Amino acid sequence: MVEKTTGRKEEVVTREYTINLHKRLHGCTFKKKAPKAIKEIRKFAQKAMGTKDVRVDIKLNKQVWSRGIRSVPRRIRVRIARRRNDDEDAKEELYSLVTVAEIPPEGLKGLGTKVIEDDD
């Protein structure tokens, strides 16, 4: 048997991703696009960071809903931080916080995943 290493998912890390919402919402009913976009962002963060507990920032929610329920932005740049849960009676010891990242003037295309170095 191969021993599983749990060390990688246990560390606290922050990364920036570009999420292509357009391909994730293709064929979705107009009146369900923005709620589905939030669910897809949660699903993306869950897969990328390996945590069940995903918290979406208010500013990110406003960014997705900024053009209404139907006209969701095609791509969105997010910063996902895996953090320790301070609550003692929490089920998960780590959670992911998804916030909106600043968009460079050149646009979002071609930007890869970027690891952010924390000072704390």
Helices and strands as residue ranges (DSSP letters): H 7-10, E 13-20, H 21-24, G 30-32, H 33-49, E 54-56, H 58-65, E 75-84, E 94-100, E 114-116
